Amino acid sequence: MIVPQPCARCGGEIPPERVEAMPETMVCVACSQEMGGEFTVIMTPERISKEGSLKKNYGGYSTRKIRKPIKPKNSE
Ligand SMILES: [Zn+2]
């Protein structure tokens, strides 16, 4: 069962639907929007061909999500 989580920024409640959709989230919807997104997404080209190969790299991109620092709302 999904239980509501406290928001790390404003102390409010993160709705269970959001926790279910994004289990890694630590802030509520409003705070996430105010932060411009909870995560910074970094895209890295995937290397499929070996180094020095003449083949073109048709690989896609792998994405990494970096959590932004969460400041308490009242200290900003
Ligand atoms: Zn919040």
N, CA, C, O and the ligand as a Tripos MOL2 file, in Angstrom:
@<TRIPOS>MOLECULE
protein
  305   303    77     0     0
PROTEIN
NO_CHARGES

@<TRIPOS>ATOM
      1 N           0.8400   -1.2020    0.0000 N.3       1 MET1
      2 CA          0.0000    0.0000    0.0000 C.3       1 MET1
      3 C           0.8710    1.2470    0.0000 C.2       1 MET1
      4 O           1.8710    1.3220    0.7140 O.2       1 MET1
      5 N           0.4830    2.2150   -0.8030 N.am      2 ILE2
      6 CA          1.2250    3.4700   -0.8930 C.3       2 ILE2
      7 C           0.6900    4.4290    0.1760 C.2       2 ILE2
      8 O          -0.5150    4.6590    0.2790 O.2       2 ILE2
      9 N           1.5960    4.9700    0.9500 N.am      3 VAL3
     10 CA          1.1750    5.9480    1.9580 C.3       3 VAL3
     11 C           1.7180    7.3150    1.5690 C.2       3 VAL3
     12 O           2.7740    7.4080    0.9430 O.2       3 VAL3
     13 N           1.0010    8.3810    1.9370 N.am      4 PRO4
     14 CA          1.4850    9.7260    1.6240 C.3       4 PRO4
     15 C           2.8300    9.9800    2.2950 C.2       4 PRO4
     16 O           3.0680    9.5320    3.4170 O.2       4 PRO4
     17 N           3.7060   10.7020    1.6010 N.am      5 GLN5
     18 CA          5.0200   11.0310    2.1570 C.3       5 GLN5
     19 C           5.0590   12.5220    2.4810 C.2       5 GLN5
     20 O           4.4200   13.3260    1.8040 O.2       5 GLN5
     21 N           5.8120   12.8880    3.5200 N.am      6 PRO6
     22 CA          5.9600   14.3250    3.7810 C.3       6 PRO6
     23 C           6.8870   14.9570    2.7540 C.2       6 PRO6
     24 O           7.8920   14.3640    2.3610 O.2       6 PRO6
     25 N           6.5380   16.1700    2.3200 N.am      7 CYS7
     26 CA          7.3660   16.8820    1.3610 C.3       7 CYS7
     27 C           8.6370   17.3760    2.0560 C.2       7 CYS7
     28 O           8.5740   17.9370    3.1500 O.2       7 CYS7
     29 N           9.7950   17.1620    1.4110 N.am      8 ALA8
     30 CA         11.0700   17.5480    2.0280 C.3       8 ALA8
     31 C          11.2770   19.0530    1.9880 C.2       8 ALA8
     32 O          12.1870   19.5660    2.6380 O.2       8 ALA8
     33 N          10.4600   19.7600    1.2480 N.am      9 ARG9
     34 CA         10.6720   21.1970    1.0820 C.3       9 ARG9
     35 C           9.6940   22.0200    1.9120 C.2       9 ARG9
     36 O          10.1030   22.9360    2.6260 O.2       9 ARG9
     37 N           8.4040   21.7020    1.8230 N.am     10 CYS10
     38 CA          7.4200   22.5210    2.5270 C.3      10 CYS10
     39 C           6.7870   21.7790    3.6890 C.2      10 CYS10
     40 O           6.0410   22.3730    4.4670 O.2      10 CYS10
     41 N           7.0700   20.5030    3.8200 N.am     11 GLY11
     42 CA          6.5130   19.7470    4.9250 C.3      11 GLY11
     43 C           5.0950   19.2850    4.6860 C.2      11 GLY11
     44 O           4.4960   18.6250    5.5350 O.2      11 GLY11
     45 N           4.5610   19.6300    3.5370 N.am     12 GLY12
     46 CA          3.1970   19.1990    3.2040 C.3      12 GLY12
     47 C           3.1840   17.7320    2.8200 C.2      12 GLY12
     48 O           4.2010   17.0420    2.8910 O.2      12 GLY12
     49 N           2.0430   17.2840    2.4240 N.am     13 GLU13
     50 CA          1.8730   15.8820    2.1090 C.3      13 GLU13
     51 C           2.0150   15.6600    0.6110 C.2      13 GLU13
     52 O           1.4190   16.3800   -0.1900 O.2      13 GLU13
     53 N           2.7940   14.6740    0.2410 N.am     14 ILE14
     54 CA          2.8650   14.2780   -1.1670 C.3      14 ILE14
     55 C           1.7620   13.2610   -1.3960 C.2      14 ILE14
     56 O           1.7230   12.2260   -0.7310 O.2      14 ILE14
     57 N           0.8580   13.5460   -2.3380 N.am     15 PRO15
     58 CA         -0.2700   12.6280   -2.5450 C.3      15 PRO15
     59 C           0.2140   11.2250   -2.9130 C.2      15 PRO15
     60 O           1.2010   11.0750   -3.6320 O.2      15 PRO15
     61 N          -0.4780   10.2090   -2.4210 N.am     16 PRO16
     62 CA         -0.0760    8.8230   -2.7120 C.3      16 PRO16
     63 C           0.0140    8.5400   -4.2050 C.2      16 PRO16
     64 O           0.8240    7.7200   -4.6380 O.2      16 PRO16
     65 N          -0.8240    9.2270   -5.0020 N.am     17 GLU17
     66 CA         -0.7690    8.9670   -6.4510 C.3      17 GLU17
     67 C           0.5780    9.3850   -7.0230 C.2      17 GLU17
     68 O           1.1230    8.7370   -7.9170 O.2      17 GLU17
     69 N           1.1090   10.4990   -6.4780 N.am     18 ARG18
     70 CA          2.4120   10.9700   -6.9520 C.3      18 ARG18
     71 C           3.5260   10.0410   -6.4770 C.2      18 ARG18
     72 O           4.4600    9.7520   -7.2250 O.2      18 ARG18
     73 N           3.4270    9.5830   -5.2510 N.am     19 VAL19
     74 CA          4.4420    8.6620   -4.7330 C.3      19 VAL19
     75 C           4.4290    7.3730   -5.5480 C.2      19 VAL19
     76 O           5.4680    6.7750   -5.8270 O.2      19 VAL19
     77 N           3.2200    6.9680   -5.9170 N.am     20 GLU20
     78 CA          3.1030    5.7330   -6.6870 C.3      20 GLU20
     79 C           3.7100    5.9040   -8.0720 C.2      20 GLU20
     80 O           4.3720    5.0030   -8.5860 O.2      20 GLU20
     81 N           3.4740    7.0860   -8.6810 N.am     21 ALA21
     82 CA          3.9810    7.3310  -10.0300 C.3      21 ALA21
     83 C           5.4860    7.5990  -10.0180 C.2      21 ALA21
     84 O           6.1960    7.2340  -10.9550 O.2      21 ALA21
     85 N           5.9610    8.2360   -8.9560 N.am     22 MET22
     86 CA          7.3840    8.5920   -8.8480 C.3      22 MET22
     87 C           7.8870    8.2200   -7.4580 C.2      22 MET22
     88 O           8.0060    9.0810   -6.5870 O.2      22 MET22
     89 N           8.1800    6.9420   -7.2500 N.am     23 PRO23
     90 CA          8.5590    6.4990   -5.8970 C.3      23 PRO23
     91 C           9.7870    7.2270   -5.3500 C.2      23 PRO23
     92 O           9.9780    7.2840   -4.1360 O.2      23 PRO23
     93 N          10.6180    7.7820   -6.2310 N.am     24 GLU24
     94 CA         11.8350    8.4440   -5.7510 C.3      24 GLU24
     95 C          11.5980    9.8960   -5.3660 C.2      24 GLU24
     96 O          12.5170   10.5760   -4.9080 O.2      24 GLU24
     97 N          10.3840   10.3730   -5.5480 N.am     25 THR25
     98 CA         10.1470   11.7880   -5.2830 C.3      25 THR25
     99 C          10.2240   12.1040   -3.7950 C.2      25 THR25
    100 O           9.8750   11.2800   -2.9490 O.2      25 THR25
    101 N          10.6870   13.3100   -3.4950 N.am     26 MET26
    102 CA         10.7560   13.7370   -2.1020 C.3      26 MET26
    103 C          10.0180   15.0430   -1.8740 C.2      26 MET26
    104 O           9.9440   15.5240   -0.7440 O.2      26 MET26
    105 N           9.4700   15.6240   -2.9380 N.am     27 VAL27
    106 CA          8.7470   16.8880   -2.7810 C.3      27 VAL27
    107 C           7.3680   16.7700   -3.4130 C.2      27 VAL27
    108 O           7.1200   15.8940   -4.2420 O.2      27 VAL27
    109 N           6.4740   17.6690   -3.0080 N.am     28 CYS28
    110 CA          5.1190   17.6390   -3.5350 C.3      28 CYS28
    111 C           5.0910   18.2790   -4.9250 C.2      28 CYS28
    112 O           6.0960   18.8100   -5.3990 O.2      28 CYS28
    113 N           3.9440   18.2170   -5.5550 N.am     29 VAL29
    114 CA          3.8250   18.7140   -6.9260 C.3      29 VAL29
    115 C           4.1570   20.2060   -6.9960 C.2      29 VAL29
    116 O           4.9050   20.6400   -7.8720 O.2      29 VAL29
    117 N           3.6000   20.9840   -6.0740 N.am     30 ALA30
    118 CA          3.8070   22.4350   -6.1040 C.3      30 ALA30
    119 C           5.2930   22.7730   -5.9580 C.2      30 ALA30
    120 O           5.8090   23.6250   -6.6810 O.2      30 ALA30
    121 N           5.9750   22.1110   -5.0310 N.am     31 CYS31
    122 CA          7.4010   22.3920   -4.8180 C.3      31 CYS31
    123 C           8.2160   21.9640   -6.0370 C.2      31 CYS31
    124 O           9.1500   22.6560   -6.4430 O.2      31 CYS31
    125 N           7.8610   20.8370   -6.6070 N.am     32 SER32
    126 CA          8.5720   20.3750   -7.7990 C.3      32 SER32
    127 C           8.4730   21.4080   -8.9110 C.2      32 SER32
    128 O           9.4440   21.6660   -9.6220 O.2      32 SER32
    129 N           7.2840   21.9980   -9.0520 N.am     33 GLN33
    130 CA          7.1050   23.0100  -10.0960 C.3      33 GLN33
    131 C           7.8850   24.2680   -9.7600 C.2      33 GLN33
    132 O           8.4790   24.8890  -10.6420 O.2      33 GLN33
    133 N           7.8870   24.6500   -8.4820 N.am     34 GLU34
    134 CA          8.6110   25.8560   -8.0880 C.3      34 GLU34
    135 C          10.1190   25.6790   -8.2630 C.2      34 GLU34
    136 O          10.8370   26.6410   -8.5370 O.2      34 GLU34
    137 N          10.5830   24.4640   -8.1060 N.am     35 MET35
    138 CA         12.0110   24.1810   -8.2910 C.3      35 MET35
    139 C          12.3700   24.0250   -9.7640 C.2      35 MET35
    140 O          13.5460   23.8940  -10.1040 O.2      35 MET35
    141 N          11.3770   24.0390  -10.6300 N.am     36 GLY36
    142 CA         11.6370   23.7770  -12.0410 C.3      36 GLY36
    143 C          11.9550   22.3120  -12.2810 C.2      36 GLY36
    144 O          12.7390   21.9660  -13.1660 O.2      36 GLY36
    145 N          11.3500   21.4800  -11.5000 N.am     37 GLY37
    146 CA         11.5940   20.0380  -11.6180 C.3      37 GLY37
    147 C          12.4870   19.5620  -10.4950 C.2      37 GLY37
    148 O          13.4440   20.2330  -10.1080 O.2      37 GLY37
    149 N          12.1640   18.4140   -9.9890 N.am     38 GLU38
    150 CA         12.9340   17.8860   -8.8550 C.3      38 GLU38
    151 C          14.2920   17.3610   -9.2980 C.2      38 GLU38
    152 O          15.2470   17.3430   -8.5210 O.2      38 GLU38
    153 N          14.3680   16.9390  -10.5440 N.am     39 PHE39
    154 CA         15.5900   16.3140  -11.0230 C.3      39 PHE39
    155 C          16.1800   17.0610  -12.2060 C.2      39 PHE39
    156 O          15.4540   17.6690  -12.9930 O.2      39 PHE39
    157 N          17.4890   17.0150  -12.3260 N.am     40 THR40
    158 CA         18.1470   17.4460  -13.5320 C.3      40 THR40
    159 C          18.4490   16.1890  -14.3450 C.2      40 THR40
    160 O          19.0770   15.2550  -13.8490 O.2      40 THR40
    161 N          17.9990   16.1770  -15.5880 N.am     41 VAL41
    162 CA         18.2120   14.9970  -16.4150 C.3      41 VAL41
    163 C          19.4490   15.2070  -17.2690 C.2      41 VAL41
    164 O          19.5400   16.1860  -18.0090 O.2      41 VAL41
    165 N          20.3860   14.3030  -17.1690 N.am     42 ILE42
    166 CA         21.6170   14.3800  -17.9510 C.3      42 ILE42
    167 C          21.5840   13.2830  -19.0050 C.2      42 ILE42
    168 O          21.4050   12.1040  -18.6970 O.2      42 ILE42
    169 N          21.7600   13.7000  -20.2600 N.am     43 MET43
    170 CA         21.7420   12.7160  -21.3440 C.3      43 MET43
    171 C          23.1590   12.4280  -21.7880 C.2      43 MET43
    172 O          23.9480   13.3390  -22.0400 O.2      43 MET43
    173 N          23.4640   11.1660  -21.8790 N.am     44 THR44
    174 CA         24.8040   10.7410  -22.2800 C.3      44 THR44
    175 C          24.6810    9.8070  -23.4770 C.2      44 THR44
    176 O          23.9270    8.8360  -23.4310 O.2      44 THR44
    177 N          25.4290   10.1010  -24.5680 N.am     45 PRO45
    178 CA         25.3610    9.1800  -25.6990 C.3      45 PRO45
    179 C          25.8770    7.8000  -25.2980 C.2      45 PRO45
    180 O          26.9010    7.6700  -24.6280 O.2      45 PRO45
    181 N          25.1500    6.7900  -25.7200 N.am     46 GLU46
    182 CA         25.5940    5.4300  -25.4060 C.3      46 GLU46
    183 C          26.6110    4.9920  -26.4440 C.2      46 GLU46
    184 O          26.4010    5.1500  -27.6460 O.2      46 GLU46
    185 N          27.6930    4.4510  -25.9720 N.am     47 ARG47
    186 CA         28.7280    3.9610  -26.8890 C.3      47 ARG47
    187 C          28.4820    2.4890  -27.1630 C.2      47 ARG47
    188 O          28.5950    1.6330  -26.2850 O.2      47 ARG47
    189 N          28.1440    2.2340  -28.4100 N.am     48 ILE48
    190 CA         27.9120    0.8370  -28.7800 C.3      48 ILE48
    191 C          29.1180    0.3050  -29.5190 C.2      48 ILE48
    192 O          29.6020   -0.7900  -29.2320 O.2      48 ILE48
    193 N          29.6180    1.1040  -30.4990 N.am     49 SER49
    194 CA         30.7970    0.6490  -31.2270 C.3      49 SER49
    195 C          32.0320    0.8310  -30.3620 C.2      49 SER49
    196 O          32.0620    1.6700  -29.4630 O.2      49 SER49
    197 N          33.0450    0.0310  -30.6500 N.am     50 LYS50
    198 CA         34.2630    0.1040  -29.8540 C.3      50 LYS50
    199 C          35.0430    1.3590  -30.2060 C.2      50 LYS50
    200 O          34.8760    1.9380  -31.2790 O.2      50 LYS50
    201 N          35.8720    1.7520  -29.3070 N.am     51 GLU51
    202 CA         36.7320    2.9090  -29.5110 C.3      51 GLU51
    203 C          37.5930    2.6660  -30.7490 C.2      51 GLU51
    204 O          38.2060    1.6060  -30.8780 O.2      51 GLU51
    205 N          37.6450    3.6440  -31.6640 N.am     52 GLY52
    206 CA         38.4650    3.4990  -32.8560 C.3      52 GLY52
    207 C          37.7650    2.7780  -33.9860 C.2      52 GLY52
    208 O          38.3090    2.6890  -35.0870 O.2      52 GLY52
    209 N          36.5900    2.2660  -33.7470 N.am     53 SER53
    210 CA         35.8560    1.5870  -34.8000 C.3      53 SER53
    211 C          35.3810    2.5890  -35.8380 C.2      53 SER53
    212 O          35.0500    3.7280  -35.5100 O.2      53 SER53
    213 N          35.3500    2.1530  -37.1040 N.am     54 LEU54
    214 CA         34.8730    3.0390  -38.1550 C.3      54 LEU54
    215 C          33.3540    3.0270  -38.2520 C.2      54 LEU54
    216 O          32.7500    3.8580  -38.9300 O.2      54 LEU54
    217 N          32.7650    2.0840  -37.5730 N.am     55 LYS55
    218 CA         31.3020    2.0440  -37.6030 C.3      55 LYS55
    219 C          30.7430    3.2630  -36.9050 C.2      55 LYS55
    220 O          31.2890    3.7740  -35.9270 O.2      55 LYS55
    221 N          29.6490    3.6950  -37.4460 N.am     56 LYS56
    222 CA         28.9980    4.8130  -36.7900 C.3      56 LYS56
    223 C          28.3080    4.3480  -35.5160 C.2      56 LYS56
    224 O          27.8710    3.2060  -35.3750 O.2      56 LYS56
    225 N          28.2420    5.2610  -34.6400 N.am     57 ASN57
    226 CA         27.5730    4.9570  -33.3830 C.3      57 ASN57
    227 C          26.0890    5.2570  -33.5200 C.2      57 ASN57
    228 O          25.6690    6.4140  -33.5340 O.2      57 ASN57
    229 N          25.3220    4.2130  -33.6200 N.am     58 TYR58
    230 CA         23.8840    4.4020  -33.7330 C.3      58 TYR58
    231 C          23.1820    4.2700  -32.3910 C.2      58 TYR58
    232 O          21.9630    4.1190  -32.3110 O.2      58 TYR58
    233 N          23.9640    4.3300  -31.3760 N.am     59 GLY59
    234 CA         23.3620    4.1640  -30.0540 C.3      59 GLY59
    235 C          22.4750    5.3220  -29.6910 C.2      59 GLY59
    236 O          22.5640    6.4020  -30.2750 O.2      59 GLY59
    237 N          21.6570    5.0980  -28.7650 N.am     60 GLY60
    238 CA         20.7750    6.1540  -28.2880 C.3      60 GLY60
    239 C          21.4440    6.9170  -27.1670 C.2      60 GLY60
    240 O          22.6690    6.9700  -27.0590 O.2      60 GLY60
    241 N          20.6430    7.4760  -26.3750 N.am     61 TYR61
    242 CA         21.1390    8.2200  -25.2340 C.3      61 TYR61
    243 C          20.6580    7.5520  -23.9510 C.2      61 TYR61
    244 O          19.5200    7.0950  -23.8420 O.2      61 TYR61
    245 N          21.5510    7.5170  -23.0120 N.am     62 SER62
    246 CA         21.0950    7.0710  -21.7050 C.3      62 SER62
    247 C          20.8730    8.3120  -20.8540 C.2      62 SER62
    248 O          21.5930    9.3020  -20.9780 O.2      62 SER62
    249 N          19.9040    8.2500  -20.0200 N.am     63 THR63
    250 CA         19.6000    9.4150  -19.1990 C.3      63 THR63
    251 C          19.8600    9.0910  -17.7350 C.2      63 THR63
    252 O          19.6140    7.9880  -17.2480 O.2      63 THR63
    253 N          20.3620   10.1010  -17.0760 N.am     64 ARG64
    254 CA         20.5570    9.9720  -15.6410 C.3      64 ARG64
    255 C          19.8190   11.1160  -14.9750 C.2      64 ARG64
    256 O          19.8270   12.2450  -15.4650 O.2      64 ARG64
    257 N          19.2010   10.8250  -13.8910 N.am     65 LYS65
    258 CA         18.4980   11.8650  -13.1640 C.3      65 LYS65
    259 C          19.2900   12.2110  -11.9100 C.2      65 LYS65
    260 O          19.6050   11.3470  -11.0920 O.2      65 LYS65
    261 N          19.5990   13.4850  -11.7810 N.am     66 ILE66
    262 CA         20.3060   13.9520  -10.6000 C.3      66 ILE66
    263 C          19.3230   14.7600   -9.7610 C.2      66 ILE66
    264 O          18.6870   15.6910  -10.2530 O.2      66 ILE66
    265 N          19.2130   14.4030   -8.5310 N.am     67 ARG67
    266 CA         18.2920   15.1320   -7.6700 C.3      67 ARG67
    267 C          18.8600   16.5120   -7.3540 C.2      67 ARG67
    268 O          20.0150   16.6470   -6.9500 O.2      67 ARG67
    269 N          18.0290   17.5280   -7.5440 N.am     68 LYS68
    270 CA         18.4690   18.8670   -7.1850 C.3      68 LYS68
    271 C          18.4840   18.9980   -5.6680 C.2      68 LYS68
    272 O          17.7370   18.3130   -4.9690 O.2      68 LYS68
    273 N          19.3370   19.8820   -5.1650 N.am     69 PRO69
    274 CA         19.3120   20.1010   -3.7190 C.3      69 PRO69
    275 C          17.9560   20.6550   -3.3050 C.2      69 PRO69
    276 O          17.4030   21.5310   -3.9700 O.2      69 PRO69
    277 N          17.4430   20.1530   -2.2340 N.am     70 ILE70
    278 CA         16.1390   20.6030   -1.7630 C.3      70 ILE70
    279 C          16.3430   21.5210   -0.5640 C.2      70 ILE70
    280 O          16.8070   21.1060    0.4980 O.2      70 ILE70
    281 N          15.9810   22.7720   -0.7700 N.am     71 LYS71
    282 CA         16.0700   23.7270    0.3290 C.3      71 LYS71
    283 C          14.6970   23.8570    0.9690 C.2      71 LYS71
    284 O          13.6830   23.8750    0.2710 O.2      71 LYS71
    285 N          14.6590   23.9470    2.2730 N.am     72 PRO72
    286 CA         13.3540   24.2130    2.8980 C.3      72 PRO72
    287 C          12.7550   25.4840    2.3250 C.2      72 PRO72
    288 O          13.4470   26.4820    2.1240 O.2      72 PRO72
    289 N          11.4740   25.4310    2.0700 N.am     73 LYS73
    290 CA         10.8110   26.5220    1.3780 C.3      73 LYS73
    291 C          11.0150   27.8630    2.0930 C.2      73 LYS73
    292 O          11.2280   28.8800    1.4330 O.2      73 LYS73
    293 N          10.9550   27.8810    3.4310 N.am     74 ASN74
    294 CA         11.0070   29.1560    4.1500 C.3      74 ASN74
    295 C          12.4240   29.7110    4.2700 C.2      74 ASN74
    296 O          12.6020   30.7760    4.8610 O.2      74 ASN74
    297 N          13.4360   29.0330    3.7350 N.am     75 SER75
    298 CA         14.7930   29.5770    3.8080 C.3      75 SER75
    299 C          15.2370   30.1510    2.4700 C.2      75 SER75
    300 O          16.3680   30.6180    2.3410 O.2      75 SER75
    301 N          14.3580   30.1210    1.4770 N.am     76 GLU76
    302 CA         14.7420   30.6520    0.1740 C.3      76 GLU76
    303 C          14.5000   32.1480    0.0930 C.2      76 GLU76
    304 O          14.7690   32.7620   -0.9400 O.2      76 GLU76
    305 ZN          6.1150   20.8050   -0.9840 Zn       77 ZN77
@<TRIPOS>BOND
     1     1     2 1
     2     2     3 1
     3     3     4 2
     4     3     5 am
     5     5     6 1
     6     6     7 1
     7     7     8 2
     8     7     9 am
     9     9    10 1
    10    10    11 1
    11    11    12 2
    12    11    13 am
    13    13    14 1
    14    14    15 1
    15    15    16 2
    16    15    17 am
    17    17    18 1
    18    18    19 1
    19    19    20 2
    20    19    21 am
    21    21    22 1
    22    22    23 1
    23    23    24 2
    24    23    25 am
    25    25    26 1
    26    26    27 1
    27    27    28 2
    28    27    29 am
    29    29    30 1
    30    30    31 1
    31    31    32 2
    32    31    33 am
    33    33    34 1
    34    34    35 1
    35    35    36 2
    36    35    37 am
    37    37    38 1
    38    38    39 1
    39    39    40 2
    40    39    41 am
    41    41    42 1
    42    42    43 1
    43    43    44 2
    44    43    45 am
    45    45    46 1
    46    46    47 1
    47    47    48 2
    48    47    49 am
    49    49    50 1
    50    50    51 1
    51    51    52 2
    52    51    53 am
    53    53    54 1
    54    54    55 1
    55    55    56 2
    56    55    57 am
    57    57    58 1
    58    58    59 1
    59    59    60 2
    60    59    61 am
    61    61    62 1
    62    62    63 1
    63    63    64 2
    64    63    65 am
    65    65    66 1
    66    66    67 1
    67    67    68 2
    68    67    69 am
    69    69    70 1
    70    70    71 1
    71    71    72 2
    72    71    73 am
    73    73    74 1
    74    74    75 1
    75    75    76 2
    76    75    77 am
    77    77    78 1
    78    78    79 1
    79    79    80 2
    80    79    81 am
    81    81    82 1
    82    82    83 1
    83    83    84 2
    84    83    85 am
    85    85    86 1
    86    86    87 1
    87    87    88 2
    88    87    89 am
    89    89    90 1
    90    90    91 1
    91    91    92 2
    92    91    93 am
    93    93    94 1
    94    94    95 1
    95    95    96 2
    96    95    97 am
    97    97    98 1
    98    98    99 1
    99    99   100 2
   100    99   101 am
   101   101   102 1
   102   102   103 1
   103   103   104 2
   104   103   105 am
   105   105   106 1
   106   106   107 1
   107   107   108 2
   108   107   109 am
   109   109   110 1
   110   110   111 1
   111   111   112 2
   112   111   113 am
   113   113   114 1
   114   114   115 1
   115   115   116 2
   116   115   117 am
   117   117   118 1
   118   118   119 1
   119   119   120 2
   120   119   121 am
   121   121   122 1
   122   122   123 1
   123   123   124 2
   124   123   125 am
   125   125   126 1
   126   126   127 1
   127   127   128 2
   128   127   129 am
   129   129   130 1
   130   130   131 1
   131   131   132 2
   132   131   133 am
   133   133   134 1
   134   134   135 1
   135   135   136 2
   136   135   137 am
   137   137   138 1
   138   138   139 1
   139   139   140 2
   140   139   141 am
   141   141   142 1
   142   142   143 1
   143   143   144 2
   144   143   145 am
   145   145   146 1
   146   146   147 1
   147   147   148 2
   148   147   149 am
   149   149   150 1
   150   150   151 1
   151   151   152 2
   152   151   153 am
   153   153   154 1
   154   154   155 1
   155   155   156 2
   156   155   157 am
   157   157   158 1
   158   158   159 1
   159   159   160 2
   160   159   161 am
   161   161   162 1
   162   162   163 1
   163   163   164 2
   164   163   165 am
   165   165   166 1
   166   166   167 1
   167   167   168 2
   168   167   169 am
   169   169   170 1
   170   170   171 1
   171   171   172 2
   172   171   173 am
   173   173   174 1
   174   174   175 1
   175   175   176 2
   176   175   177 am
   177   177   178 1
   178   178   179 1
   179   179   180 2
   180   179   181 am
   181   181   182 1
   182   182   183 1
   183   183   184 2
   184   183   185 am
   185   185   186 1
   186   186   187 1
   187   187   188 2
   188   187   189 am
   189   189   190 1
   190   190   191 1
   191   191   192 2
   192   191   193 am
   193   193   194 1
   194   194   195 1
   195   195   196 2
   196   195   197 am
   197   197   198 1
   198   198   199 1
   199   199   200 2
   200   199   201 am
   201   201   202 1
   202   202   203 1
   203   203   204 2
   204   203   205 am
   205   205   206 1
   206   206   207 1
   207   207   208 2
   208   207   209 am
   209   209   210 1
   210   210   211 1
   211   211   212 2
   212   211   213 am
   213   213   214 1
   214   214   215 1
   215   215   216 2
   216   215   217 am
   217   217   218 1
   218   218   219 1
   219   219   220 2
   220   219   221 am
   221   221   222 1
   222   222   223 1
   223   223   224 2
   224   223   225 am
   225   225   226 1
   226   226   227 1
   227   227   228 2
   228   227   229 am
   229   229   230 1
   230   230   231 1
   231   231   232 2
   232   231   233 am
   233   233   234 1
   234   234   235 1
   235   235   236 2
   236   235   237 am
   237   237   238 1
   238   238   239 1
   239   239   240 2
   240   239   241 am
   241   241   242 1
   242   242   243 1
   243   243   244 2
   244   243   245 am
   245   245   246 1
   246   246   247 1
   247   247   248 2
   248   247   249 am
   249   249   250 1
   250   250   251 1
   251   251   252 2
   252   251   253 am
   253   253   254 1
   254   254   255 1
   255   255   256 2
   256   255   257 am
   257   257   258 1
   258   258   259 1
   259   259   260 2
   260   259   261 am
   261   261   262 1
   262   262   263 1
   263   263   264 2
   264   263   265 am
   265   265   266 1
   266   266   267 1
   267   267   268 2
   268   267   269 am
   269   269   270 1
   270   270   271 1
   271   271   272 2
   272   271   273 am
   273   273   274 1
   274   274   275 1
   275   275   276 2
   276   275   277 am
   277   277   278 1
   278   278   279 1
   279   279   280 2
   280   279   281 am
   281   281   282 1
   282   282   283 1
   283   283   284 2
   284   283   285 am
   285   285   286 1
   286   286   287 1
   287   287   288 2
   288   287   289 am
   289   289   290 1
   290   290   291 1
   291   291   292 2
   292   291   293 am
   293   293   294 1
   294   294   295 1
   295   295   296 2
   296   295   297 am
   297   297   298 1
   298   298   299 1
   299   299   300 2
   300   299   301 am
   301   301   302 1
   302   302   303 1
   303   303   304 2
@<TRIPOS>SUBSTRUCTURE
     1 MET1         2 RESIDUE 1 A MET
     2 ILE2         6 RESIDUE 1 A ILE
     3 VAL3        10 RESIDUE 1 A VAL
     4 PRO4        14 RESIDUE 1 A PRO
     5 GLN5        18 RESIDUE 1 A GLN
     6 PRO6        22 RESIDUE 1 A PRO
     7 CYS7        26 RESIDUE 1 A CYS
     8 ALA8        30 RESIDUE 1 A ALA
     9 ARG9        34 RESIDUE 1 A ARG
    10 CYS10       38 RESIDUE 1 A CYS
    11 GLY11       42 RESIDUE 1 A GLY
    12 GLY12       46 RESIDUE 1 A GLY
    13 GLU13       50 RESIDUE 1 A GLU
    14 ILE14       54 RESIDUE 1 A ILE
    15 PRO15       58 RESIDUE 1 A PRO
    16 PRO16       62 RESIDUE 1 A PRO
    17 GLU17       66 RESIDUE 1 A GLU
    18 ARG18       70 RESIDUE 1 A ARG
    19 VAL19       74 RESIDUE 1 A VAL
    20 GLU20       78 RESIDUE 1 A GLU
    21 ALA21       82 RESIDUE 1 A ALA
    22 MET22       86 RESIDUE 1 A MET
    23 PRO23       90 RESIDUE 1 A PRO
    24 GLU24       94 RESIDUE 1 A GLU
    25 THR25       98 RESIDUE 1 A THR
    26 MET26      102 RESIDUE 1 A MET
    27 VAL27      106 RESIDUE 1 A VAL
    28 CYS28      110 RESIDUE 1 A CYS
    29 VAL29      114 RESIDUE 1 A VAL
    30 ALA30      118 RESIDUE 1 A ALA
    31 CYS31      122 RESIDUE 1 A CYS
    32 SER32      126 RESIDUE 1 A SER
    33 GLN33      130 RESIDUE 1 A GLN
    34 GLU34      134 RESIDUE 1 A GLU
    35 MET35      138 RESIDUE 1 A MET
    36 GLY36      142 RESIDUE 1 A GLY
    37 GLY37      146 RESIDUE 1 A GLY
    38 GLU38      150 RESIDUE 1 A GLU
    39 PHE39      154 RESIDUE 1 A PHE
    40 THR40      158 RESIDUE 1 A THR
    41 VAL41      162 RESIDUE 1 A VAL
    42 ILE42      166 RESIDUE 1 A ILE
    43 MET43      170 RESIDUE 1 A MET
    44 THR44      174 RESIDUE 1 A THR
    45 PRO45      178 RESIDUE 1 A PRO
    46 GLU46      182 RESIDUE 1 A GLU
    47 ARG47      186 RESIDUE 1 A ARG
    48 ILE48      190 RESIDUE 1 A ILE
    49 SER49      194 RESIDUE 1 A SER
    50 LYS50      198 RESIDUE 1 A LYS
    51 GLU51      202 RESIDUE 1 A GLU
    52 GLY52      206 RESIDUE 1 A GLY
    53 SER53      210 RESIDUE 1 A SER
    54 LEU54      214 RESIDUE 1 A LEU
    55 LYS55      218 RESIDUE 1 A LYS
    56 LYS56      222 RESIDUE 1 A LYS
    57 ASN57      226 RESIDUE 1 A ASN
    58 TYR58      230 RESIDUE 1 A TYR
    59 GLY59      234 RESIDUE 1 A GLY
    60 GLY60      238 RESIDUE 1 A GLY
    61 TYR61      242 RESIDUE 1 A TYR
    62 SER62      246 RESIDUE 1 A SER
    63 THR63      250 RESIDUE 1 A THR
    64 ARG64      254 RESIDUE 1 A ARG
    65 LYS65      258 RESIDUE 1 A LYS
    66 ILE66      262 RESIDUE 1 A ILE
    67 ARG67      266 RESIDUE 1 A ARG
    68 LYS68      270 RESIDUE 1 A LYS
    69 PRO69      274 RESIDUE 1 A PRO
    70 ILE70      278 RESIDUE 1 A ILE
    71 LYS71      282 RESIDUE 1 A LYS
    72 PRO72      286 RESIDUE 1 A PRO
    73 LYS73      290 RESIDUE 1 A LYS
    74 ASN74      294 RESIDUE 1 A ASN
    75 SER75      298 RESIDUE 1 A SER
    76 GLU76      302 RESIDUE 1 A GLU
    77 ZN77       305 GROUP 0 **** ****
